[in-house]
Structures are given as structure tokens and as C-alpha cells.
Amino acid sequence: MRFFFSAGEPSGDIHAAALIEKIRELIPDAEFVGFGGTHMQQAGCQLLFEMTNLAFMGIVQVIANYFQFRNLLNNAKKYFRKNQVNAVILIDYPGFNWHVARAAKEQGIPVFYFMPPQLWSWASWRVRKMKKWVDWVLCPLPFEERWFKQHGCQTVYIGHPFFEESRNKIADSTFLENFYAQYGNAPILTLLPGSRTKEVKMNLDDMLLTVEYIRSLFPKIRPIFSPVSISHAEYIQQRLTELEISIPIFVGHTQELIRAADCCLAVSGSVSLELLACNKPTVIYYRVGIIPFLIQRFFRRTRYITLVNLLGIDRQLSVKGVKRAKTDKVANKSPIFYDDSTWIIPAEPSLEDRDRMFFPEFLTATNRSKDAAAYFIHWLSKPAHLATQKRSLAILLRNIDQIESPLGQAAQTILEKINQ
């Protein structure tokens, strides 16, 4: 059997590689080919192109690389025509992957969306493409499964593979031992500046101001940067040098630095799930330009930008026995979504919405570093409140991480649907 994968983001590359390994456990002689990154290649996938090099933000960069995307799509079409492919498996990256899905369907190849794009979050009309070009949506989030079903898509809830991947990770004990020997005599604040260069540049100065506010009251706090790449580390170090600030930077040890932290400051992203899995009280911070901020107020449908908040509040209401009669019949009728009649969402969450957050979050076009710092100051000055926060996160993880192997569930579902 031959499976064609298409992943355009670094996180998608990791999830795809894990799924490839799980499928190979069930079919040892299976072949894997497609677009992705180094993790997929290491898992045994033949890459037609290293797509993760094209993980752009913003329409301008996409347009500038239009001809490259078109050539890649033509390569996929040729491959589908000339080779037997049993299934096409897409991972997020909807702009390009819609075209891959359409090309596969034109050749009669079953299409699965593993880790689908968050259409429920913004620009929900795109679900028409999902319904038309994708056979099965493998949903990692329970409310996501309900949403896609409400919009006529065939779905299977598999649980989130991030929790399985987190359980299987082995921390670098030597690194941790050396780290604790050098920095373990003070509270650790791990700084996670984002996975994309634009995110790092937009948020870095605000993160440094947040640290400055915390240090004014807790001078012993030890901030540590954990960027995802050497280029990001170099940019951060350059900025620290310009500002004459000294903060250690470690690349390639995100898991260890999250585990070592007392609390974390993170730019929004899937890393929030790892922070939950490691039971770390966290503030999520995401600064964007004024124009993107205004645009998202017209298109965003979720009350929160952080997956942990969406999962936690959805689960919390389910446990309390909140009736879902309306949610089962009408899309977006849920406390985690703004009502469809809300034409432009508020610039700031309501007090009720903010009180519900498991991870305090800030989506902003202005400097909110002082507000972000206030949460850390509260936790550090009142250890009992920090302990309460950790207990809440532990209960939440226990409630939502109930599928033993989401990757196994995904692999089994794909094979079953192909055989049908």
C-alpha cells in the first residue's frame, strides 16, 4: 500500500511522522511519499519537496511564492496519475492542501484530513471545501468533531496525538541535571517565543517587558528562552545585546525547559497542549499588527485563541451537565463560540470569559506586558493560588486525555475506511 502525505508546518511534520510510524506498525511494507519535513523523512517518507520551508504567514508571502506552489501542485497531480495511491493524508496547511485534496479526488483517491485546519475558529465558509474534497475528517478535539458533523462532514474523533507524543517523549536527563545545578536555586520562568520568525519579532520586546515587570518585584526569578531554531536564537540574542539584557537561551530543549519551569510565558500555538501535559501554569501572549487585529474581529468565531481554554471550558460545561440540545442542532451555539449573530467580536474578552480561562491569554495589537506580568506576580506572591492553578490543570488533563493512542486510532480508521 502507498500513502501520500502533505504537511506544510513544522508541527504538522512531527504529527505526520508519528502517524507514518503507527501505520507501519500495522503494515510493515507500506510506502510513504509526499510533501513534508525532516521528521517525515526520518520516519521513512520519500519527500517530493521539503514543504516546511514554505510555512509562511500572511497573504503577501503566499502570493510571492505562487509559482512555486503551483509547480508543487502539478507535481502532485502527475504523481497521482502515474502511481497507485491508496490514500492521501493531509495535515493542516489548508491553502495548499485543498488543491491536493481536489487533485486526489479527481483521480478517485480517498482523502483523509488528519489534524484538520481550525475552520471553526475563523472563515468557517471554507468547510464547503472540506465537505466536497475530503472523505473523512479525523478530529483531535471533541467540540471540533461536533462542529464538522453539524456542517455535514464525515468525522471520527481520535483524541489529540500531542498527548500521546508527549507521553512518549524521553527528556534529556543529563541536560536537566546540568540545568538544575546551574539555575535550580531560583523560580524558573520559561519563555516560548513562537515557532515562526514573524511571531518572534512581533512578541519579543513585549516578553522582555513582562520579564522586567516581574523582576521588579521578584528579582530572583530566572527567565530562560527556549526558541525552536538557531536562527530565532540568534535574533533573540542580538536583541538582548542591544538592550544590554542577560537571559540564557537554549535551542532544542523545549520539553526539558517546560518541565523545569515553575511557570511559562508562551506565544500562542499548539505548545499550549504540551504546557498542559506538563502541568505548567502559563500566560499566553500573542501580539499582531493593528490591521490583522481588526480583521480577526470580523472573522474569528471562538471566544478564546488557546486550545487549552477551548478544551477546558467545553469539558467543564459537559461535566456540569449543561444541556447540548442547541449545540447538537445549531452550529456555533456554545459558550466557546461567539453567536453567529455577532457581526464583530469584542476587542477584549468579557470579565466572565476571562475568569473562565485556564491559561490567561492576550491577543493584542498593543503592549499588554504589564497585564500579563500581573498573573505571574499573583502566582509567585501567593503559592497557594499557584498550587490551585496546577490542580485545575491536572484535573483538566485527566478529563480530556482519555484515548490511549490517538495515533493508533487514526491509523486504524484510515485502514478501515480504505478497506470499505
N, C-alpha and C positions, 0 to 999 in steps of 0.2 A: 504494500500500500504506500501511496505517496501523498504527503500533506504539504500544502503551500501555506506559509505563514507570512503575514505582513504586519510589522511593528515599526513605528516611527519614533517613539520616545524611548529614552534610556530605561524608564521604569517598565515600559511595555516589553522591551528586550529581555529584561530579567524574568517577567512573568511568562513570556513565551518560552524561554529556555527551560523553565521549570516544568511547563506543560509538555514540552518535547520529551523530556526525560521520563515523565509519567506515562506518556503514550508508548515510549519504547519499552517500558516495563511490561506492557500488555502485548505489544507487537515488536519483538526484538529486531526483526528485519525491515521495519518501516523506514521509508526515506523521507527526508525533510528538506525543503528548499524554500527560498523566498527572500523577502526584504527584512532586514533587522540589524542587529549589532553584534558585538563580540561575544556576549553571553550566549546568544543563539548559536553562533559559530562554534563555540566551545562545547555546546551540547550536541553538536553533530549536524547542524543545519548548513546546507550549502547556500551561501549568500549570493544572490544575483547582484545585490548592491547593499552597502552599509548605510541603511536608511537613517539611522540615528544621527548621522551627520547633518540631516536636514530637519532637525527638531526646532523649527522656527517659532517665534512669537510675532503675531501681527500680520496683517494682510499685505503690507508693503514687502516684507521679506518673501512671502509666498509668491506674490506676483513677479518679483525679481528673479525667482527660480522656476518660473512657469515651464520653460522649455525642458529643464531637467526632469521635472515631474512628468511632463508629457512623454519624454523618452522612456522613463521607467515604466509608465503605464503601458506603452507599446511593447516593451519587453515582456511584461506580464501577459499581455494578450497573445503574443507569439508563443510563449511557453504553454499557455492553456491549449492552444490549437495543436501543438506538436507533441504534447506529452499527456499521458494519463494522470489525472489528479483526482484523488478520491474525496478530498475536502479542502476548502480554503478556510483558513482560520485567521480572523482579523483581530488586532489588539489596538483599541482606542484609535487615535490619529484619523478622525473621520473625514477630513477634507480629501485626502488621497484615497483612503480605504473605501469610500463609497464607489469610486471608479473601479477599484479592484473587484469589489463585490459585483458590480454590474457586468464587468468583463467575464467573471466566473459564471454568473447565471446565464449569460448568453451562450456559454459552452455546456450548460447543463450540469455544472459542478455545484454540489451542496456548499452553502456558505454559513459559517458559524461566527458569531461575534463574541469572542472571549474578552472580558474586561471592556464592555461597550462604552462608547462616549456618553458623558453625562447629559443626555438630551433633556432630561427632566429639570436640569439646572437653568438652562437658558436656550433660547431659539428652538423651542420644542417642536416647531413645524417640521424640523428635519426628520422626525420619526416616520414620516411618509416614506423616506428613502429606506429606513430600516425595514419597514413592513414590506416594501417592494423587492428589495435586493438581498435580504438576509433571511435564511430559513429558520435559524434558531439563535436566540439571544441567551447567552449564559451569564446570568446576573449574579454578581457578588454581594449585592445588598438587598435585603428583604423588601424595603419600600420601592426599590428600583424594579423588582420583579412585578409588583402590583402595578406600577406606573406603565411599564411596557405592555402588560396584559390589557390594561384599560385602553391602550391605543392600538389594540389588535395584533400585537406581535406574539409569535410563539416563543415562550420563555421557559427556562429551567433555572431555579435558584440553586446555586452551587456553594454559597458561602465565599468569603473573601480569601483568596490564596495568600494574601500578605501575612495572615496569621499563621498559616501552615509554614510558609517560608521563614517567618520569624522564629517559630519553634525549632526549626531545623538548623538555624544558624549556630555556628560554633564561635564564641567570642575568642579573641586573641588574648589568652591568659597572660602571656609574657608582657604584652603591651599594657594591660591593665595593672599588672604588678608594678611595672616601672612608673606608670602614670600615678598610681596611688602613693608611691614612695616620694614622688616629687610634688604632687599637688593635693594629696589627700587630707591635708590638715586644715582645709577651709571648705565652705559650701561651694559646690561646682555649678556654674550656670553654662550649659552647653548652648552654643549659638549655631543655628542651622540656617544659612543664608539663602537657600533655594538651589534648584538644580539647573536653572537657566541663567545665562550671563546677564540678561536684561533684569531678571529678578534680583540678582546680587547687587547690581549697580543702583537699582531703584530703592533698595531697602537697607543697604549697608550703613549709611550715615544715621538713619533713624535707630538702627540696632545699637550703634555706638552711643547715641544719646540716651537710649534706655539704660545701657550699662552705666553711664555716667550718673544718672539719677539714682540708680540702685546703690552705687558705690558711695554716694554722698551720705547715705545712712548706714550702709553695711560695707565699710571699706575692706573687709576681709573676703568678700565674695570673689570667687575666682572664675572669670569668664574664659571660655575656651571656644575657638572657632572650629567648626567641622564642615568645610566645603566639600563638594563632591568631586572636584577636579583640581589638578595642579594649576591650571590657568586661573581658576577662581581664587585659589590660594595666593597666587602672585598678585592679582588685582587687590585683594584684601590687604596683603602685606604692604603694598605700595601706598594704599590709603592710610594705613596705620602709621607708616613712616612720615607721611605728610603731616599728620595730626599729632605726631610725637606721642603715640599711644602704644603701649606694650600689651599685646594679648597673644597667647600661644595659638598656633594654627596646626592642625593635624589633618592630613588628607588620607582617606581610605580607612578610617576607623570610626565611622559614624555609629555603628552598633555599640562599640565599646564606650564611646563618649556619651551616648544616651544612657547607657547602663550606669555609668559613673556619676551622672548628673544628679543633683538634688532637684533641679527644675530646669526647664528649657524655654528658649525663645526661638520660634521657628517661622520661616516664611511658609505660607500656606502650600499644601501639597499632600501627596499620599504618605509622606513621612509621618503625618499625624497618627496613622494606624500603628506604626512602629512605636511611637511615643506612648500610645495607649497600651500596646502589648508589653511595654517595659514599665508601665505604671508610673509615668513621669508627669507631674503637674506642668502644664505648658501654656504659654500665651502664643497665639497665632497672630502674625502680623503680615499684612500684605499691602504695600503701597504701590499705587499705579498713578499714571498721569491723569490730569483733570478730565480730559476727553474720554478715555476709557472708563473712568469712574462714572461720568454722566451717562454714557451709553449703556453700561450694565444696569443702571436703574430702570431702563425701559425693557431690557430683555431678561434679566435674572428673575427666576421664579422661586428660588429657595430662600428661606429666611436666614440661612447660615451658609458660610463658604467652607466650613471644615467638616470632613466626613464624620469625625468622631461626634460632633454635635448633632448632625443629622441622624446618625445611627442611634445615639444615646437618647435623644428626645423621642424619636419614633418608638424605640423599645420601651422607654419609660411609660409612655402613654398606653402601649399594648399591655404591659404588666398591670397597670392600674385598671384595666378593663374598659378603656374608652371604646365606645361603640364605633365600628367602622362601616356602618351602613352606607353613609355618604361616600366614604373613601372607596368603597367597593364599586360604586356606581359612577362617580364623577371624578375625573382626573383633577389632581392638584387640590382637592378638598382635604387638607391635612395641616396640622399645626407646624409642619416643617416647610410648607409651601405657602407663598402668598396666593390669595384667591385670584382666579383668572380675571376678575373684575378690577383688580388693582392695576391700573394702567402704568403708573410709575411708582416704584417701591420707595420707601423712606430712605433718606440719606444715612440714617443712623438706626440701628435696631431699637425697638421699644425696650423699656425697662423690664417688662415681662420676658421678652425674648432674650435679653442679656442675662437675666437671672437664671434662665434655663441652661445656659451654656456649660458644658463640661470643660471645654478649653475656651477661655476668654479669647475672642477674636476681634481683629480690627482690619476691615477692608477700607482703605482711606486714600485720599489724594493729597492729604496734608500731614504734617508731622503730629503723630499721636503717641510719641515715645513716652511722654510723661504719664499718660493714661495707662500705657502698657506696663510701665515700671511700677505703678501703684499696686498691681496684682502681686508682683514679686515681693514688694515691700511688705504687703499684708501677710503673705505666706511666711516670709522669713521672720517677721516680728511676732507671729503667732503660730508656733509649731503645731498646736492642736488643730488649727484650720488647715494647715498643710497635710496633716495626717488624715483629716476628714476628706480632703480632696483625693488623696490616694485611695482611700477606701471606696469612694464613689467610682473611681476609675476601675478598680479591681472587680467590683460588682458588675459594672457595665461589660467589661471584657468577658466575664464568666457567662453573661446572658447572651452575648452576640457571637461568641466563638464556640459554637456548638456542633459544627460539622467537622469531623475528624480530619478529612482530607478533601478540601475543595478542589485541589488539582486532580485527585483521583476521580472525584465526581464529574469534573469537566471532561476528562479523558474518556471515562466510561460512557457519558452522554453522547459524545461525538461519535464513538464507535457504534453505539446502539442505533443512533439516527441514520448513520450511513448504511447499516445492515438493513434497516427498514426500507 
